[in-house]
Amino acid sequence: MTNPINKDLILRERLALQRTTLANQTTFLAFLRTAMYFSVAGLSTRNVLKIENGVLLEISFYAISLAILILGIVNFFKHKKMILENEKHIGDYKLDYYE
């Protein structure tokens, strides 16, 4: 005789996955916001600061912005893949595990 599936546990696990998905999206948006801040800093550096090597500072802000954006995209898809892999464990997954 198999044990009945606990519906409250399944609902709790599904809600936890939804919260995790939303947290992943929020984290990506934070990466995007930070990358935009650095790109705006690069745009305004030459106009605001009248220094000798302003172009180098501007390019470095753009490079940091691009690096943060790429890191955020990679982080988002890595965690999205992990979330989708763990979704199969919702409910009565022990039977699949032992087979």
CYANA upper distance limits for C-alpha pairs under 8 A (distance plus 0.5 A):
  5 ILE  CA     91 GLY  CA      7.18
  5 ILE  CA     92 ASP  CA      6.89
  6 ASN  CA     10 ILE  CA      7.04
  6 ASN  CA     91 GLY  CA      8.10
  7 LYS  CA     11 LEU  CA      6.69
  8 ASP  CA     12 ARG  CA      6.61
  9 LEU  CA     13 GLU  CA      6.63
  9 LEU  CA     91 GLY  CA      7.96
 10 ILE  CA     14 ARG  CA      6.63
 10 ILE  CA     90 ILE  CA      6.56
 10 ILE  CA     91 GLY  CA      5.80
 11 LEU  CA     15 LEU  CA      6.62
 12 ARG  CA     16 ALA  CA      6.60
 13 GLU  CA     17 LEU  CA      6.76
 13 GLU  CA     90 ILE  CA      6.86
 14 ARG  CA     18 GLN  CA      6.77
 14 ARG  CA     90 ILE  CA      7.69
 15 LEU  CA     19 ARG  CA      6.68
 16 ALA  CA     20 THR  CA      6.64
 17 LEU  CA     21 THR  CA      6.59
 17 LEU  CA     83 ILE  CA      7.65
 17 LEU  CA     87 GLU  CA      7.83
 18 GLN  CA     22 LEU  CA      6.69
 19 ARG  CA     23 ALA  CA      6.57
 20 THR  CA     24 ASN  CA      6.64
 20 THR  CA     83 ILE  CA      8.17
 21 THR  CA     25 GLN  CA      6.85
 21 THR  CA     80 LYS  CA      7.80
 21 THR  CA     83 ILE  CA      7.76
 22 LEU  CA     26 THR  CA      6.62
 23 ALA  CA     27 THR  CA      6.60
 24 ASN  CA     28 PHE  CA      6.81
 24 ASN  CA     76 PHE  CA      6.89
 24 ASN  CA     79 HIS  CA      7.51
 24 ASN  CA     80 LYS  CA      7.87
 25 GLN  CA     29 LEU  CA      6.77
 25 GLN  CA     76 PHE  CA      7.76
 26 THR  CA     30 ALA  CA      6.75
 27 THR  CA     31 PHE  CA      6.86
 27 THR  CA     72 GLY  CA      8.47
 27 THR  CA     76 PHE  CA      8.28
 28 PHE  CA     32 LEU  CA      6.71
 28 PHE  CA     72 GLY  CA      6.14
 28 PHE  CA     73 ILE  CA      7.49
 28 PHE  CA     75 ASN  CA      8.22
 28 PHE  CA     76 PHE  CA      6.46
 29 LEU  CA     33 ARG  CA      6.54
 30 ALA  CA     34 THR  CA      6.68
 31 PHE  CA     35 ALA  CA      6.66
 31 PHE  CA     68 ILE  CA      6.98
 31 PHE  CA     69 LEU  CA      6.86
 31 PHE  CA     71 LEU  CA      8.49
 31 PHE  CA     72 GLY  CA      5.77
 32 LEU  CA     36 MET  CA      6.69
 32 LEU  CA     68 ILE  CA      8.22
 32 LEU  CA     69 LEU  CA      6.48
 32 LEU  CA     72 GLY  CA      7.54
 33 ARG  CA     37 TYR  CA      6.76
 34 THR  CA     38 PHE  CA      6.92
 34 THR  CA     65 SER  CA      8.04
 34 THR  CA     68 ILE  CA      7.94
 35 ALA  CA     39 SER  CA      6.79
 35 ALA  CA     64 ILE  CA      8.05
 35 ALA  CA     65 SER  CA      4.85
 35 ALA  CA     66 LEU  CA      7.30
 35 ALA  CA     68 ILE  CA      6.12
 35 ALA  CA     69 LEU  CA      6.14
 36 MET  CA     40 VAL  CA      6.59
 36 MET  CA     65 SER  CA      7.26
 37 TYR  CA     41 ALA  CA      6.65
 37 TYR  CA     65 SER  CA      8.28
 38 PHE  CA     42 GLY  CA      6.69
 38 PHE  CA     61 PHE  CA      6.04
 38 PHE  CA     62 TYR  CA      7.16
 38 PHE  CA     64 ILE  CA      7.39
 38 PHE  CA     65 SER  CA      5.64
 39 SER  CA     43 LEU  CA      6.71
 39 SER  CA     61 PHE  CA      6.75
 39 SER  CA     62 TYR  CA      5.91
 39 SER  CA     65 SER  CA      6.15
 40 VAL  CA     44 SER  CA      6.66
 41 ALA  CA     45 THR  CA      6.35
 41 ALA  CA     58 GLU  CA      8.10
 41 ALA  CA     61 PHE  CA      7.13
 42 GLY  CA     46 ARG  CA      8.10
 42 GLY  CA     57 LEU  CA      7.88
 42 GLY  CA     58 GLU  CA      4.91
 42 GLY  CA     59 ILE  CA      7.36
 42 GLY  CA     60 SER  CA      8.24
 42 GLY  CA     61 PHE  CA      5.46
 42 GLY  CA     62 TYR  CA      6.30
 43 LEU  CA     47 ASN  CA      8.32
 43 LEU  CA     58 GLU  CA      7.46
 44 SER  CA     48 VAL  CA      6.42
 45 THR  CA     49 LEU  CA      6.11
 45 THR  CA     54 GLY  CA      7.28
 45 THR  CA     57 LEU  CA      7.87
 45 THR  CA     58 GLU  CA      6.45
 46 ARG  CA     50 LYS  CA      7.18
 46 ARG  CA     54 GLY  CA      6.13
 46 ARG  CA     55 VAL  CA      7.23
 46 ARG  CA     58 GLU  CA      7.33
 49 LEU  CA     54 GLY  CA      7.64
 50 LYS  CA     54 GLY  CA      7.52
 53 ASN  CA     57 LEU  CA      7.19
 54 GLY  CA     58 GLU  CA      6.62
 55 VAL  CA     59 ILE  CA      6.61
 56 LEU  CA     60 SER  CA      6.60
 57 LEU  CA     61 PHE  CA      6.77
 58 GLU  CA     62 TYR  CA      6.88
 59 ILE  CA     63 ALA  CA      6.62
 60 SER  CA     64 ILE  CA      6.62
 61 PHE  CA     65 SER  CA      6.59
 62 TYR  CA     66 LEU  CA      6.67
 63 ALA  CA     67 ALA  CA      6.62
 64 ILE  CA     68 ILE  CA      6.62
 65 SER  CA     69 LEU  CA      6.68
 66 LEU  CA     70 ILE  CA      6.67
 67 ALA  CA     71 LEU  CA      6.55
 68 ILE  CA     72 GLY  CA      6.53
 69 LEU  CA     73 ILE  CA      6.78
 70 ILE  CA     74 VAL  CA      6.67
 71 LEU  CA     75 ASN  CA      6.49
 72 GLY  CA     76 PHE  CA      6.53
 73 ILE  CA     77 PHE  CA      6.84
 74 VAL  CA     78 LYS  CA      6.55
 75 ASN  CA     79 HIS  CA      6.66
 76 PHE  CA     80 LYS  CA      6.51
 77 PHE  CA     81 LYS  CA      6.59
 78 LYS  CA     82 MET  CA      6.94
 79 HIS  CA     83 ILE  CA      6.62
 80 LYS  CA     84 LEU  CA      6.76
 81 LYS  CA     85 GLU  CA      6.68
 82 MET  CA     86 ASN  CA      6.75
 83 ILE  CA     87 GLU  CA      6.75
 84 LEU  CA     88 LYS  CA      8.00
 86 ASN  CA     90 ILE  CA      8.32
 88 LYS  CA     93 TYR  CA      7.79
 89 HIS  CA     93 TYR  CA      5.76
 93 TYR  CA     97 TYR  CA      6.83
 94 LYS  CA     98 TYR  CA      6.73
 95 LEU  CA     99 GLU  CA      6.80
